Amino acid sequence: MNQSRNSAEVKGAIYGTLLGDSTITNRNEFSCEQISQNLILYKGSILKNIAPDIQVYYHTRDRGNKQIINGKIYNRNISYVVQTDKHPYFEKYRQELYSTGTKQVTMKVLNSLTPEGLALWFMDDGYLDYKASNNTRNLRICTDSFDELSIKNIMQYFNDAWNIQTKLYMHNSGYNRESKPRISFNPENSQKLIVLIYKYFLPEFYYKIDLHYTTKTLNSKRCTDAYFDAVEYMLEHTPSKDDDIV
């Protein structure tokens, strides 16, 4: 993922991760914290394409409680952080995304996305809702924090830009919490999305776009040739259990 990118590709990738877990501070600094070190390094490689003078930093943070047993520390919950110094490049992103103080997803932002940006967004906030009991499978994107207009724009964008139809799914996590809206893709449109983004996925995140189809189904009319190729690609790039995974 350390390839060079032109300005439009960098912009599209950064917008994608900003729709996910990354943020621009009010001092125009980029920041992202996650439990996947590889994804943080991936995002850092994109940031380094911005300008020669941009400084990219990495560090770790202990997010959990330390338990000391016989002098040894256990149950450490480490997260990884990538961030930059203040840089004028990020000012336009902050103005576009945070005009009201919270993230606003405009059509301008969405139309700047690239397939790589969509992949970064999905690695951050996407997931597969698979229920073996009734054999249902839908890809979904967490949009819990977005307002109604932002969600409407996202659904329109997928339809207009990629001919991918979506539905609104109200997710309830229980514990008397309010249901939150999420973008949902049925199996047919999930295949379309996977074909668009799979080559930019880190193998450790393939589980998010594994539809759990049997070989018989993969070879049936229910699956497109392009989706079959995507599955073959991911199988080829999935590390074996004997490989060391950093």
C-alpha positions as CSV (number, residue, x, y, z in Angstrom):
1,M,0.0,0.0,0.0
2,N,3.0,2.2,-0.2
3,Q,2.5,3.2,-3.8
4,S,2.7,6.8,-4.9
5,R,-0.6,8.6,-5.5
6,N,-1.6,11.7,-7.5
7,S,-3.4,14.6,-5.8
8,A,-6.9,13.3,-6.6
9,E,-6.1,9.8,-5.3
10,V,-4.7,11.2,-2.1
11,K,-7.7,13.5,-1.6
12,G,-10.1,10.6,-2.3
13,A,-8.3,8.3,0.2
14,I,-8.2,10.9,2.9
15,Y,-11.8,11.8,2.6
16,G,-12.6,8.1,2.9
17,T,-10.8,7.6,6.2
18,L,-12.2,10.9,7.5
19,L,-15.7,9.5,7.0
20,G,-14.5,6.7,9.2
21,D,-12.3,6.9,12.3
22,S,-9.9,9.7,11.3
23,T,-10.3,13.3,12.2
24,I,-9.0,16.8,11.6
25,T,-8.5,18.8,14.7
26,N,-9.4,22.5,15.1
27,R,-5.6,23.2,14.7
28,N,-5.7,21.5,11.3
29,E,-3.9,18.3,12.4
30,F,-4.8,14.9,11.1
31,S,-5.2,12.2,13.7
32,C,-6.4,8.6,13.9
33,E,-6.3,6.0,16.6
34,Q,-7.0,2.3,16.0
35,I,-6.2,-1.2,17.3
36,S,-4.8,-2.3,13.9
37,Q,-1.2,-1.3,13.5
38,N,-1.2,-2.2,9.8
39,L,-4.1,0.0,9.1
40,I,-2.5,2.9,10.9
41,L,0.7,2.4,8.8
42,Y,-1.4,2.3,5.7
43,K,-3.0,5.6,6.5
44,G,0.5,7.1,7.3
45,S,1.7,6.0,3.9
46,I,-1.1,8.0,2.3
47,L,-0.3,11.1,4.4
48,K,3.3,11.0,3.2
49,N,2.1,11.6,-0.3
50,I,0.6,15.0,0.6
51,A,3.6,17.3,0.7
52,P,7.4,17.1,1.3
53,D,7.1,19.2,4.5
54,I,4.4,17.2,6.2
55,Q,5.5,15.5,9.4
56,V,3.9,12.1,10.1
57,Y,4.2,10.6,13.6
58,Y,3.3,7.2,15.0
59,H,2.9,6.2,18.6
60,T,1.1,3.7,20.8
61,R,-1.4,4.1,23.6
62,D,-2.4,1.8,26.4
63,R,-6.1,2.0,26.4
64,G,-6.9,-0.7,28.9
65,N,-6.3,-1.5,32.6
66,K,-3.0,-3.0,33.5
67,Q,-3.2,-6.1,35.7
68,I,0.1,-7.0,37.4
69,I,0.5,-10.7,38.4
70,N,3.7,-11.9,39.9
71,G,5.4,-8.8,38.6
72,K,4.2,-9.2,35.0
73,I,1.8,-7.0,33.2
74,Y,-1.2,-8.7,31.6
75,N,-4.3,-7.6,29.6
76,R,-2.8,-4.6,28.0
77,N,-5.0,-3.1,25.4
78,I,-2.7,-1.3,23.0
79,S,-3.9,1.1,20.3
80,Y,-1.9,2.7,17.5
81,V,-1.9,6.4,16.5
82,V,-0.9,8.3,13.4
83,Q,-1.0,12.0,13.4
84,T,0.6,15.1,11.8
85,D,1.6,18.5,12.8
86,K,-0.6,21.4,11.9
87,H,-0.6,21.8,8.1
88,P,-2.5,24.2,5.8
89,Y,-3.4,21.2,3.6
90,F,-5.9,20.0,6.1
91,E,-7.7,23.3,6.5
92,K,-10.0,22.7,3.4
93,Y,-10.9,19.3,4.8
94,R,-11.9,20.7,8.1
95,Q,-13.9,23.5,6.5
96,E,-15.8,21.0,4.3
97,L,-16.4,18.4,6.9
98,Y,-16.9,20.3,10.1
99,S,-18.8,23.4,9.0
100,T,-21.3,22.9,11.8
101,G,-18.9,21.5,14.3
102,T,-19.7,17.9,13.6
103,K,-19.0,15.8,10.5
104,Q,-21.3,16.8,7.6
105,V,-21.2,14.5,4.5
106,T,-21.8,16.6,1.5
107,M,-22.1,15.5,-2.1
108,K,-18.8,17.4,-2.8
109,V,-17.0,15.2,-0.3
110,L,-18.6,12.0,-1.6
111,N,-17.9,12.7,-5.2
112,S,-14.2,13.1,-4.3
113,L,-14.0,9.6,-3.0
114,T,-12.0,6.9,-4.8
115,P,-12.4,3.2,-4.5
116,E,-9.4,3.3,-2.1
117,G,-11.2,5.9,0.0
118,L,-14.3,3.7,0.1
119,A,-12.2,0.7,1.2
120,L,-10.6,2.8,4.0
121,W,-14.1,3.9,5.1
122,F,-15.3,0.3,5.1
123,M,-12.3,-1.0,7.0
124,D,-13.0,1.6,9.6
125,D,-16.8,1.5,9.9
126,G,-18.1,-1.4,7.7
127,Y,-19.1,-4.8,8.8
128,L,-20.9,-8.0,7.6
129,D,-24.3,-8.8,9.2
130,Y,-24.4,-12.6,8.6
131,K,-26.9,-14.9,10.2
132,A,-26.4,-18.5,9.4
133,S,-29.7,-19.4,11.0
134,N,-31.7,-17.8,8.2
135,N,-28.9,-17.6,5.6
136,T,-29.0,-13.8,5.4
137,R,-25.9,-11.6,4.6
138,N,-25.8,-7.9,4.3
139,L,-22.9,-5.5,4.3
140,R,-23.4,-2.4,6.4
141,I,-21.7,0.9,7.2
142,C,-22.0,2.4,10.7
143,T,-23.4,5.9,10.2
144,D,-24.7,6.3,13.7
145,S,-23.2,9.8,14.2
146,F,-24.3,11.3,10.9
147,D,-27.4,13.5,10.5
148,E,-30.3,12.8,8.2
149,L,-29.1,14.8,5.3
150,S,-25.6,13.2,5.4
151,I,-27.2,9.8,5.3
152,K,-29.5,10.8,2.4
153,N,-26.4,12.0,0.5
154,I,-24.5,8.8,1.1
155,M,-27.4,6.7,-0.2
156,Q,-27.8,8.9,-3.3
157,Y,-24.0,8.8,-3.9
158,F,-23.8,5.0,-4.0
159,N,-26.8,4.9,-6.4
160,D,-25.6,7.7,-8.7
161,A,-21.9,7.0,-8.7
162,W,-21.7,3.2,-8.7
163,N,-25.3,2.0,-9.4
164,I,-25.3,0.4,-5.9
165,Q,-28.6,0.5,-4.2
166,T,-28.8,0.8,-0.4
167,K,-31.4,0.7,2.3
168,L,-31.6,2.4,5.7
169,Y,-31.3,-0.1,8.6
170,M,-32.1,1.0,12.2
171,H,-29.6,-0.7,14.5
172,N,-30.4,-1.2,18.1
173,S,-27.6,-2.3,20.4
174,G,-29.9,-2.9,23.3
175,Y,-29.5,-1.7,26.9
176,N,-32.4,0.7,26.3
177,R,-30.4,2.7,23.8
178,E,-31.9,4.6,20.9
179,S,-31.8,3.0,17.5
180,K,-29.3,4.4,15.1
181,P,-29.4,4.6,11.3
182,R,-26.9,2.5,9.2
183,I,-26.5,2.0,5.5
184,S,-27.3,-1.5,4.4
185,F,-26.4,-3.4,1.2
186,N,-28.4,-6.5,0.2
187,P,-26.4,-9.5,-1.2
188,E,-26.5,-8.3,-4.8
189,N,-25.3,-4.8,-4.0
190,S,-22.8,-6.1,-1.5
191,Q,-21.2,-8.0,-4.3
192,K,-21.0,-4.8,-6.3
193,L,-19.4,-3.0,-3.4
194,I,-16.8,-5.7,-2.7
195,V,-15.8,-5.7,-6.4
196,L,-15.1,-2.0,-6.1
197,I,-13.0,-2.1,-2.9
198,Y,-11.4,-5.5,-2.3
199,K,-8.0,-4.8,-3.9
200,Y,-7.4,-2.0,-1.3
201,F,-8.3,-4.1,1.7
202,L,-5.7,-5.3,4.1
203,P,-6.0,-9.1,4.5
204,E,-6.7,-8.9,8.2
205,F,-10.0,-7.1,7.2
206,Y,-11.2,-9.6,4.7
207,Y,-13.6,-11.0,7.3
208,K,-15.6,-7.8,6.8
209,I,-16.4,-8.6,3.2
210,D,-16.6,-12.4,3.3
211,L,-20.2,-13.2,2.4
212,H,-19.7,-16.9,3.4
213,Y,-20.9,-18.3,0.1
214,T,-20.5,-22.0,-0.6
215,T,-18.5,-23.1,-3.6
216,K,-21.8,-24.2,-5.2
217,T,-23.2,-20.7,-4.8
218,L,-20.0,-19.0,-6.0
219,N,-20.4,-21.0,-9.3
220,S,-24.1,-20.2,-9.7
221,K,-25.8,-17.3,-11.3
222,R,-26.2,-15.6,-7.9
223,C,-22.6,-14.5,-8.1
224,T,-21.1,-12.4,-10.8
225,D,-17.8,-13.2,-12.5
226,A,-16.3,-10.1,-11.1
227,Y,-17.3,-11.1,-7.5
228,F,-15.9,-14.6,-8.1
229,D,-12.6,-13.0,-9.2
230,A,-12.6,-10.9,-6.0
231,V,-13.0,-14.1,-3.9
232,E,-10.2,-15.8,-5.7
233,Y,-8.0,-12.7,-5.2
234,M,-8.7,-12.6,-1.4
235,L,-8.0,-16.3,-1.0
236,E,-4.7,-15.9,-2.8
237,H,-3.7,-13.0,-0.5
238,T,-4.9,-14.5,2.8
239,P,-2.0,-15.4,5.0
240,S,-1.8,-19.1,6.0
241,K,-2.1,-19.9,9.7
242,D,1.6,-20.7,9.7
243,D,2.5,-17.2,8.6
244,D,3.6,-14.6,11.1
245,I,1.1,-11.8,11.1
246,V,2.3,-8.5,12.5
